[in-house]
Amino acid sequence: MTLEYAAAPVPEELARHYATYGFQAAVTPGALMARNQREFGRLPAVFDGDVVLTWHELIDQATRFGGYLQANGVGPGDVVLWQLPNWWECLVVAYGIWAAGAISSPVVAIYREAELRQVVARVQPACVVTAASFRNVDHVALVGDACAAEGWEPRLKVVLRGTATGWTPYEEAVRARPYLADDVDPDAPALVGWTSGTTAGPKGVAHSARSFISSPLRSARSASFGWDDRSYMPAPLAHATGLLSAVAIPSYTGSSVVIRDHWDAELALDDLARYQVTFSSGAAVFITELLAAMAARGQERLDLPSGYPCGGSTIPTSLAEAADAVGMQPMRSWGMTECPSVSGSSRFDPVEVRCGSDGRIAPGCEVRVVDPLGAEVAPGVAGELLVRGPQRALGYLEAAHTAESFDDQGWFNTGDLGYVTAEGVLSMTGRVKEIINRGGEKFSVREIEDALARSPDVVEAVVVPAPHARLGEQPAAFLLVRPGTQPTPEELSDFLRTSGLAPQKIPRVWRTVDDLPRTASGKVKKFVLQAQLAEELAGPEA
């Protein structure tokens, strides 16, 4: 079956511009694999605990997995769905799919039958790959049941670290004759990513090799990543952050990656030192917990020579500044599965750009800021953010999703709010769906979250709209507080007032919690918190 998707427009002059200025290249992952095996073969490619694979070893196994797929009729146009933890074998699978010229469709390990059924129904995978078990979940049964519920039988089924009836063990698959497709169309779908689903079910996003590789093509220049860099990636490789840091950048630069199948801040500190990691990336929660672990053990420095690109969730300026003070060199950025790395910064940028904004608009990218009527606003004025660039996806799998999110000039409506200065520095201020409408006055939750994050008692603050009987909506704050502290609503409100926050923006609903619901990449599922409050506060004023 050939994957069908709904292509978003790309004006011809825009495509010529990307090619002329080197923002895109007609290169495929398979070609980069061949080059890395030849040029960096003796250098390490992946570390997973005590397992170390060189580039020669990684690509050898990947091409053998590709040979297994090709020998069984899986190739260009076919989708391989994989749901795997961050094990070294998942990199073999990821590269092996492209070795066969097939389309890679990774899904995060926390997806269960409801999400998997949607994915299976949409891509109808020719092959599925999963772990026998992970964190007490039988993934063979999970994936198998999802396929059966949709009436779909994959041609091939491969299981890692275990056996199952009707499934080919990974060890057998990688005994095949090596194969590396050399006639792959760089503009055909190569990857189907799935949106994180913080507001609804997953949506399939199709990327070509050309769009996928454009991100590391640019970052290798702006961040100077090279073969002697080493990243640390505990976030799922099935997520955009993991794919970029553990697959895209290494495949383009020959750098290596340390992967872990779970996040543990204490372990991360040990790993960063043990493996001589030069850069990492992730959401705010990872930075917060790294700093807490450092404080607990009395560690004063965490020097990352190539920095810490951070995005995927709101990064308060105070948190970025704290990370910068210990040597992490954070570089805030902004992007999404549909168009990764729209903005970012480099180590040579001033701290007010790296830590106090979401970076400069990336070379080749364009951002329009518009008001509710679609008219462009002046620099520094907040509005809805529209983007396009060389790394923009081909489109969604569903025609309706593409039609509602892309216009005829290729602009993608992100649903994010923010502003761009006259110098091209972008700051994201929130989501359209996260605007609080308090009696007709509208304001973003981001300003409140940033103010609360500066409280010495607050580890993390999340603000969402809560129902209000008379005004419609009011701000509600969910807080993770520092151990040993118990700030009261009155104390927190006073803190916000002295910070200069307008009275109507001060939350009237306060909740101190032990944890927050998150996606696999660390984003807070705000819709879960809103649903809780809607049920709790329905009716009377809070």
Summary of the structure (lengths in Angstrom):
residues: 542
radius of gyration: 23.1
end to end distance: 54.5
largest distance: 70.0
contacts: 1930
relative contact order: 0.10
helix: 34%
strand: 25%
